[in-house]
Amino acid sequence: MTSDAADEWQQWHERRMETVSAPYGPLALTGTHWLEDHPDGHLPGIPGVWVLDGDVDADAGLVVLTATAADGLTLDGEPFTGSVRLGVDTGPVSTARVGLDERRLTVLIREGAWCVRDYDPGSAAHRAFRGVEVTPYRPRWSVPGRFTPYDTRRTVRVDAADGVERGLGLAGELAFRLDGLEVTLQVAVQADGKLWAVFADSTSGEGSYRFRFLYPAAPDDEGRTTVDFNRSVLPPCAFAEHFICPFPPPGNTLGLAIEAGERILRQVGR
């Protein structure tokens, strides 16, 4: 069983590396531009004019892009001139409606604030990437856990990687036993039922990135799942500083050394 688990982990790790190194993966993000910071509609390094029209509404498609032929933008794969109203890009970055040569420009909203993200498969981060330092699979880091939902969903304010405090939605607690200690993490529940934990430990900033993400499988009807720190991953902001990853919520900084999973990025010069 241990051999099977190690083989499954190796396959998971290889798929994960394919994802992070993909042309429009996290290494490609070169900018997150908040429209409220650019009321004239001119975004750094991005042609066209991008402005909000009307009240902020995530479903209304309120970002208006105006471009000329000289801007070189494309819309749905075709040269674009004129004006168009854009909503949030919900699909893969590679299918974003607006492009500039190989770059993709995506529209995003966070807590009522709209932004445009610039993805470039030729980014400096892509060129410098040499993989991720990861600890080989060890059975001791995979333990049973139990999820207990809160009576009502909670939102806590936490600092984010860009220095701005934002809300982090939490759905319940994940309890497990590790190295003889009872441990609890506050977690969110994703649309597919998987859990999401933002955590730090005593290796954070000392051999591992300052915090990491963990995605335990969807709990069964009794709340049972597996807490496998072998599958701890670096957050997107470890690959590009333009992501706005949340820091761990209160209680999710563990007094343990979680020497498992992804640790730090390998780059040219590091």
Secondary structure in CASP SS format (residue, H / E / C, confidence):
PFRMAT SS
TARGET T0000
AUTHOR 0000-0000-0000
METHOD secondary structure of the structure
MODEL  1
M C 1.00
T H 1.00
S H 1.00
D H 1.00
A H 1.00
A H 1.00
D H 1.00
E H 1.00
W H 1.00
Q H 1.00
Q H 1.00
W H 1.00
H H 1.00
E H 1.00
R H 1.00
R H 1.00
M H 1.00
E H 1.00
T H 1.00
V H 1.00
S C 1.00
A C 1.00
P C 1.00
Y C 1.00
G C 1.00
P H 1.00
L H 1.00
A H 1.00
L E 1.00
T E 1.00
G E 1.00
T E 1.00
H E 1.00
W E 1.00
L H 1.00
E H 1.00
D H 1.00
H C 1.00
P C 1.00
D C 1.00
G C 1.00
H C 1.00
L E 1.00
P C 1.00
G C 1.00
I E 1.00
P C 1.00
G C 1.00
V E 1.00
W E 1.00
V E 1.00
L E 1.00
D C 1.00
G C 1.00
D C 1.00
V C 1.00
D C 1.00
A C 1.00
D C 1.00
A C 1.00
G C 1.00
L C 1.00
V E 1.00
V E 1.00
L E 1.00
T E 1.00
A E 1.00
T C 1.00
A H 1.00
A H 1.00
D H 1.00
G C 1.00
L C 1.00
T E 1.00
L E 1.00
D C 1.00
G C 1.00
E E 1.00
P E 1.00
F C 1.00
T C 1.00
G E 1.00
S E 1.00
V E 1.00
R E 1.00
L E 1.00
G C 1.00
V C 1.00
D C 1.00
T C 1.00
G C 1.00
P C 1.00
V H 1.00
S H 1.00
T H 1.00
A C 1.00
R C 1.00
V E 1.00
G E 1.00
L E 1.00
D C 1.00
E C 1.00
R E 1.00
R E 1.00
L E 1.00
T E 1.00
V E 1.00
L E 1.00
I E 1.00
R E 1.00
E C 1.00
G C 1.00
A E 1.00
W E 1.00
C E 1.00
V E 1.00
R E 1.00
D E 1.00
Y E 1.00
D C 1.00
P C 1.00
G C 1.00
S C 1.00
A H 1.00
A H 1.00
H H 1.00
R H 1.00
A H 1.00
F E 1.00
R E 1.00
G E 1.00
V E 1.00
E E 1.00
V E 1.00
T E 1.00
P C 1.00
Y C 1.00
R C 1.00
P H 1.00
R H 1.00
W H 1.00
S E 1.00
V E 1.00
P E 1.00
G E 1.00
R E 1.00
F E 1.00
T E 1.00
P E 1.00
Y E 1.00
D E 1.00
T E 1.00
R E 1.00
R E 1.00
T E 1.00
V E 1.00
R E 1.00
V E 1.00
D E 1.00
A E 1.00
A C 1.00
D C 1.00
G C 1.00
V C 1.00
E E 1.00
R E 1.00
G E 1.00
L E 1.00
G E 1.00
L E 1.00
A E 1.00
G E 1.00
E E 1.00
L E 1.00
A E 1.00
F E 1.00
R E 1.00
L E 1.00
D C 1.00
G C 1.00
L E 1.00
E E 1.00
V E 1.00
T E 1.00
L E 1.00
Q E 1.00
V E 1.00
A E 1.00
V E 1.00
Q C 1.00
A C 1.00
D C 1.00
G C 1.00
K C 1.00
L E 1.00
W E 1.00
A E 1.00
V E 1.00
F E 1.00
A E 1.00
D C 1.00
S C 1.00
T C 1.00
S E 1.00
G C 1.00
E C 1.00
G C 1.00
S E 1.00
Y C 1.00
R C 1.00
F C 1.00
R E 1.00
F E 1.00
L E 1.00
Y C 1.00
P C 1.00
A C 1.00
A C 1.00
P C 1.00
D C 1.00
D C 1.00
E C 1.00
G C 1.00
R E 1.00
T E 1.00
T E 1.00
V E 1.00
D E 1.00
F H 1.00
N H 1.00
R H 1.00
S C 1.00
V E 1.00
L C 1.00
P C 1.00
P H 1.00
C H 1.00
A H 1.00
F C 1.00
A C 1.00
E C 1.00
H C 1.00
F C 1.00
I C 1.00
C C 1.00
P E 1.00
F C 1.00
P C 1.00
P C 1.00
P C 1.00
G C 1.00
N C 1.00
T E 1.00
L C 1.00
G C 1.00
L C 1.00
A C 1.00
I C 1.00
E C 1.00
A C 1.00
G E 1.00
E E 1.00
R E 1.00
I E 1.00
L E 1.00
R E 1.00
Q E 1.00
V C 1.00
G C 1.00
R C 1.00
END
